Amino acid sequence: MSTERVGAVIKDLVELHLKTWSTVFDLSKGYVRAVDGIVRQSGRAAEDAASSGGPGQRRAPLLIAGVAGEEPSAAFVINNPSANEVAFTFAVQVQPGAEDVQVVPPSLALKANEEAVVRIKAKVTTSLEENRDYPGLVHVPGLSSQVIDFIVRRLPGPIPAESGGSAERPPRNAGMN
């Protein structure tokens, strides 16, 4: 094979290689944009309903409240307006003391134009202080644009029997006349 022919083959191979990687990068950018759009659209109706101000204002956090011994929950909707199936894996971050929080389901795959309800469940234990807010976040790792804020709060109320307390808590001002 002549030197010119070898040079032409190498040049063609390099061009093919560059075109292939250019296509891969374009597809990757398109995929990332589609996933970003899905995450941004997820819950937008709820944000609009909860928002009383202009754009860019964060929605109020979901409140997960109950008395000790209960497992209250809150929910949000995530949707996939794209033409492709997308898989989501949720991660939870909570303030120390409120470790018994989970997302149900912890991950899911949505087909095109499908939506799902995702729940945030919390075990309210006696280790949580009454009327104290324990903030947390649910997010999709790698995508910072979708964050669901929530608060776990233990409400005053009956103390669970297994803690050794009485069935009812006396009023806060009992004995203070």
C-alpha positions as CSV (number, residue, x, y, z in Angstrom):
1,M,0.0,0.0,0.0
2,S,1.4,3.4,-0.9
3,T,2.1,6.1,1.6
4,E,-0.6,8.3,0.1
5,R,-3.2,5.5,0.4
6,V,-2.2,4.8,4.0
7,G,-2.5,8.5,4.8
8,A,-5.9,8.7,3.2
9,V,-7.1,5.7,5.1
10,I,-5.8,7.2,8.4
11,K,-7.4,10.5,7.6
12,D,-10.8,8.8,6.9
13,L,-10.6,6.8,10.1
14,V,-9.8,9.9,12.1
15,E,-12.8,11.7,10.5
16,L,-15.0,8.8,11.3
17,H,-13.8,8.7,14.8
18,L,-14.4,12.4,15.3
19,K,-17.9,12.2,13.8
20,T,-18.8,9.2,16.0
21,W,-17.7,11.0,19.2
22,S,-19.4,14.2,18.1
23,T,-22.7,12.2,17.7
24,V,-22.2,10.5,21.1
25,F,-21.6,13.9,22.8
26,D,-24.7,15.4,21.0
27,L,-26.8,12.5,22.2
28,S,-25.5,12.8,25.7
29,K,-26.3,16.5,25.8
30,G,-29.8,15.8,24.5
31,Y,-30.3,13.1,27.2
32,V,-29.1,15.4,30.0
33,R,-31.4,18.2,28.7
34,A,-34.3,15.7,28.6
35,V,-33.7,14.4,32.1
36,D,-33.2,18.0,33.4
37,G,-36.6,19.0,31.7
38,I,-38.3,16.0,33.3
39,V,-37.0,16.9,36.8
40,R,-37.8,20.6,36.4
41,Q,-41.3,19.8,35.2
42,S,-41.9,17.3,38.0
43,G,-44.1,18.9,40.6
44,R,-44.3,22.2,38.7
45,A,-48.1,22.3,39.0
46,A,-47.8,21.8,42.8
47,E,-45.1,24.5,42.9
48,D,-47.3,26.9,41.0
49,A,-50.2,26.2,43.3
50,A,-48.1,26.6,46.4
51,S,-46.3,29.7,45.2
52,S,-47.8,33.0,46.0
53,G,-45.0,35.1,44.6
54,G,-43.1,35.3,41.4
55,P,-41.0,32.8,39.6
56,G,-37.9,31.4,41.3
57,Q,-39.6,31.3,44.7
58,R,-39.2,28.0,46.4
59,R,-42.3,26.1,47.5
60,A,-43.0,25.4,51.1
61,P,-41.6,22.2,52.5
62,L,-43.8,19.1,52.9
63,L,-44.8,18.6,56.6
64,I,-44.6,15.1,58.0
65,A,-46.0,15.4,61.5
66,G,-47.3,12.9,64.1
67,V,-47.2,11.9,67.7
68,A,-44.6,9.5,69.0
69,G,-45.2,6.0,67.6
70,E,-46.8,7.0,64.4
71,E,-45.4,6.8,60.8
72,P,-46.9,9.8,59.0
73,S,-46.0,10.5,55.4
74,A,-46.2,13.2,52.7
75,A,-46.2,12.8,48.9
76,F,-45.1,14.5,45.7
77,V,-45.6,13.7,42.0
78,I,-42.8,13.1,39.6
79,N,-43.5,12.9,35.9
80,N,-41.7,12.1,32.6
81,P,-42.9,14.4,29.8
82,S,-40.2,13.2,27.5
83,A,-40.4,10.5,24.7
84,N,-37.9,8.2,26.5
85,E,-38.0,6.0,29.6
86,V,-36.1,7.5,32.5
87,A,-35.0,5.9,35.8
88,F,-34.9,7.9,39.0
89,T,-33.1,7.0,42.3
90,F,-34.0,9.1,45.2
91,A,-31.7,10.1,48.1
92,V,-32.7,11.4,51.5
93,Q,-30.8,13.8,53.7
94,V,-32.1,14.6,57.1
95,Q,-31.0,16.5,60.2
96,P,-29.5,14.2,62.8
97,G,-32.1,12.8,65.1
98,A,-34.6,12.1,62.3
99,E,-32.8,9.1,60.7
100,D,-36.0,7.0,60.3
101,V,-37.0,8.6,57.0
102,Q,-37.4,6.7,53.8
103,V,-38.7,7.4,50.3
104,V,-41.2,4.9,48.9
105,P,-40.3,3.7,46.3
106,P,-36.6,4.4,46.6
107,S,-36.2,4.3,42.8
108,L,-38.5,4.0,39.8
109,A,-38.5,4.0,36.0
110,L,-41.1,6.1,34.2
111,K,-42.1,5.5,30.6
112,A,-42.8,8.4,28.3
113,N,-45.5,10.8,29.6
114,E,-45.9,8.7,32.8
115,E,-46.1,10.0,36.3
116,A,-45.9,8.5,39.8
117,V,-46.6,9.5,43.3
118,V,-43.6,9.2,45.6
119,R,-44.0,9.1,49.4
120,I,-41.7,10.3,52.2
121,K,-42.4,8.3,55.3
122,A,-41.0,9.0,58.8
123,K,-41.1,7.1,62.1
124,V,-41.9,9.5,64.8
125,T,-40.0,8.3,67.9
126,T,-39.7,9.6,71.5
127,S,-36.1,10.6,70.7
128,L,-37.5,13.5,68.6
129,E,-38.2,16.6,70.6
130,E,-41.9,17.7,70.6
131,N,-42.7,20.7,68.3
132,R,-39.1,20.8,66.9
133,D,-38.6,20.8,63.1
134,Y,-36.2,18.3,61.7
135,P,-35.6,19.5,58.1
136,G,-34.6,17.2,55.2
137,L,-34.3,16.9,51.5
138,V,-35.1,14.4,48.8
139,H,-33.1,14.7,45.7
140,V,-32.1,12.7,42.6
141,P,-28.3,12.3,42.8
142,G,-26.5,14.0,40.0
143,L,-29.4,16.4,39.3
144,S,-29.4,19.4,41.5
145,S,-32.4,21.1,39.9
146,Q,-35.0,18.8,41.7
147,V,-35.1,19.0,45.4
148,I,-38.1,18.3,47.6
149,D,-37.8,20.0,51.1
150,F,-39.6,18.4,54.0
151,I,-39.9,18.8,57.7
152,V,-40.4,16.0,60.3
153,R,-42.1,17.2,63.4
154,R,-43.2,15.3,66.6
155,L,-46.5,16.6,67.8
156,P,-47.4,16.7,71.5
157,G,-49.7,13.8,72.3
158,P,-50.0,10.4,74.0
159,I,-46.8,8.7,74.8
160,P,-46.6,5.2,73.4
161,A,-47.2,2.4,76.0
162,E,-43.8,0.8,75.3
163,S,-42.0,3.8,76.6
164,G,-43.4,3.3,80.1
165,G,-45.3,6.6,80.2
166,S,-48.9,7.2,80.9
167,A,-51.5,6.9,78.2
168,E,-52.1,10.7,78.2
169,R,-49.8,13.6,78.8
170,P,-50.9,16.1,81.4
171,P,-51.6,19.6,80.1
172,R,-48.6,21.8,79.9
173,N,-50.0,24.3,82.5
174,A,-51.2,21.6,85.0
175,G,-50.6,22.7,88.6
176,M,-49.7,26.3,87.6
177,N,-52.4,28.4,89.1
